[in-house]
Amino acid sequence: MIIVTGATGALNGATVHHLLHTLPASEIVVVARDAAKAARFAERGVEIRTGDYADPDSLPAAFAGADQLLLVSSSDPRSDAVGLHRSAIEAAVAAGVGRILYTSHQGAAADTPFGPGRDHFATEQILAESGIAWTSLRNGFYAHSLNWCLADWRETGVIRVPTDGAVSWTAREDAAEAAARILLSDGAYDGPVTLTASKAPTFTDIASIATSVAKHSVEIQVLGEDEWIAAQVDSGQQEFMARFMLGMYQAANRGFFAGTDPVLGDMLGREPRTVSDLLESPATDR
């Protein structure tokens, strides 16, 4: 049995849909904090259980019977993500789970300026010490986030960043499909697995791509960190969130997201989606 947390979100929800192309619904369980939000899976015959990382007592029963558990990472930047992940992993041990697959991130490291990257690294250490077989899905930075980073570039012809750096922007849809394939591989992937697009453009490169897509000049402006933070706050962004995202740019500048790996493309049997694909799409996820 495969048990999936976080399926009411876009990433693991898409993974469940991929699994349902291959497995009967009776072999899949979805764990959600709010069962009503998982109704679309219940309608297809998937069992829905209630569980919340912040309520550790709810988790052992929610995870019971799992040969594999797909554990989504906490998405709240203000939460104690590592503590929540530890509770979930300890519950998985108590439930006798066979393998944990954890949605980590490329560049997970103790010294990355990007806060979630430090959390992912700490969680991977907990997994390594848990005694359970585990796979860490080190997904490239999700490409839909680039829409936020580029803001109104189509109208202004300007991309403003605090610093430049390479990022292997990776489509969330591709990462979701890869997670399903790994779950169906019966333990073929062990430990950290890096899943990225085939290229890691800098923001300067992206300005060139945007110029080609828009058919008009798009330039990059590197404002510097303090000026960029001030501009974000002036535009209505909370300073906390601006500084949170600054960590991403700092990590990119230091090369934490610059690596690429052919594993994702090999797994999908096609070229992963690119930055050009994102910018050319009429639909944006802002």
N, C-alpha and C positions, 0 to 999 in steps of 0.2 A: 504493500500500500504506500502511496505517495501522499504526504500531507503538506499543504502549502499555506503559509501565512502571508498576510499582506495582499491577498488576491483581490481585495476591493480597490487596490491601487492599479495604476496602468501597467507597471512592469510585471508583477507576478500574476495579475489578472490575465495578461496576454499569454503568459507561460501556461496557465491552466487551459486556456483555449487551444493552444498547440497540443497539450497532452491529450485533450479530448478527441483530437483527430486520430490518435493511435490507441488509446486505452479506453475501456468501458468506464462510465462514470462511477461504477461501484469500486474502482481501484483508486479513486482520488477523494481526498477529504480537504475541505477548505476551513481554515481557522480564522475567525474574524472577531474583532471586538464588538461589532454590531452585526448580528446575523442577518438583519433585514437588508443590509447593504450588499449581501452576497446572494440575494434572491435569484439573480440571473443564473447562477450555478446550480442552486437548488432546483430550478425549473428544468435543468438538464439531468437531474438525478444525482448530483454530487451531494454527499453528506456535508452539512455545515455544523461546525462546532464553535462554541464561544471560548475565546481565550484572549488574554491581555498580558503583554510582557510586564506591565506595571502591577499585575495581580498574579504573582508567582503561583499561588495555590490553584489558579484556574488552568495552569498549563500542563501538568502531567496527564490529566485525563484527556485534554485536547490533543496531546501528541501520542496517545496510546495507540500501539499497533503500527507505527510508522516504520516501514523498511527504509524510507528516505524522507527527510524533512527539509523542505525549502524554507529557509529562515530569512525573512526580509529584514534589512537593517532599519533602525529607527531613522525617521526623516525629520524629526523635530530638532532644529539646531540648538534649542535651549534645554533639551533633556539630558539626563545622564545616560547617554547612549550605551556606554560600555557596561554600566550597571544593569540596564535593561537586557542587553544581550547576554550578560552572565546569567541572569535569572532564566532566560529562555534555554540556554545551553544546559544549565543544571537540571532544568525540568526535563529536557530531552534525555539526559543521562538517567534520571529517575524513571522515565517511561520506557527505557530500553530501546530507544531509537537506533536503527542500524547505521545510518549515515546522515550527517547534516551537510546541506549545501547552503552556503551563506552568501548573500549578495554584498560583496565587498566592492573595492574600487581600485583601479589602477593607481599606482603611486602610494599605496598604503605603506606608511613608514612612521617610525617614532619621531623623526625630525622634520616631517613635512610641515610647511606653514599652513596647510589646509586642514582645519580642525577635524572634519570627518575622516580624513586619511589617517590621522593619529588614532581615532576611535576604531577604524577598521583594523589597523595593525594590532591594537590591543586585543580586539575580539579574536583575531586569528591566533594570538598567543593563548587565549583561553581555550579555543578549539583544540589547539595542539596539545594542551595539557589535560583535555577532558577524557581521553581514553576512547572516544568515539571516532570512527572513520569520518573524515571531513573533506569537503571541497570548498575552496573559496573562489567565488566568481569575481575576479578582479576586472570588472567592467570598465571600459574607457569612459571618459566624461560624457554624460548623456547629451547628445547633439541638440535636443530641443532646448536645452539651457542656453544655447548660443543665441536664440532669439532674444532672450533677456539681455545678454551681453552686448548685442549689436544695436539694441533699442530701435530708434527710428532712422536707421541708416538709409532706407529707401527714399525717405523724404529729404533728409539733410545732406546725404552724400558723405557723411562723416561717421567713422567708428572711433569712439573715445574709450581709451583704456588707461589704467594706471601704470602698466608696464607690459611689455610684450613677451611672448613665449609660445612654444609649440604645444598643441593639445591634440590628441588623437580622438577627436569628436566622434562618438560612436552612437548609432541609432538605438534608442531604447527598444524598438521593435526587434532589431537584430539580436540584442542581448537577451530578450525574452525568449526568442526562438532557440537560441543557443542553450539557455537554461533547460528548456524542455528536452533538447537532444542529449544533454549531459545526464539528466534524470533518467532518460530511457537507455543510457549506455551501460547501466548496471555496474557502476563503480569503475568505469574505465578512466576517469579523471580523478586524481588524488591530490590533495593539497592545493596551493594557489594555482589558478588557471587564468592567464591574462587574455581578455577578450576585447580586442580593439579593432577600429577601422584600419585600413591599410596605409593611411597617411596621417601625419601630424602637422598640419599647417600652423604657422604663426598667425597672429592677427594681421600682420603686414601681408602675408599670403592671402588671408581671407578678404582683405580689402581688394586685392587683385581679382579674386574669384567673384566678389560682389560687383565689381566694375563690369566684368564680362556678363554676369547675369542681368544686371540692371540696364546695361547699354548706356550708362553714363558714368562719369568718374566718381569713384568712392575712395576717400583717403582715410588714413589712420592718423589719429592724434594721440600721442602718449603724453598724458597730462602730468604724470607724477602722482604718487599715492595720496598726499594731502589734498591736492587740488581735486583729484577724482572723488575722494570721500566727500569733500565739501559740495561738489556738483551733484552727487547722488542725494545727499541730504536736502539740498535746495530743490531737487525735483520731487521730493516727497518720500524718499526712501528712509526707513528707520536707520539710524547710524549703526545699530547693532548688525542689521542685515548687510549694510554696505561693508562693514569691516569683515563680516563673515565671508562675503564674496571676494574681498581683497585677498584673503588667504589663498583662494583659488588662483588668482593672477600671480601671486608671489610664488606659488608652487610651480606654475607653468614656467615662469621665468627661470626657475632653478632646475627645470628639466624633469620634474616628477611625472609629467603627462606626455613626454616626448616620444616614448618608446612605442613601437608598433609590433604586432605579433600576427602571423598568418593563421593562427589557430581558428579564429572566428570565421574567416573566409573559407577555410578548409571544411569546417564543420557545416556551414550553410550550403556549401557547394556553389557559391557565387561570390561576386565582389560585394563586400558590405556597403551599405549606403554611405554616401560621401557628403561633405559640406556643400558641394554644388547641388546635390539632390535636395538638401534641406532648403537652400536659398531659392531654388527654382520652384519649390512647392508653393502652390497658392494658399495652402492651409498652414498656419503657424500656431505653435503652442506657446503662447506668451504667458 
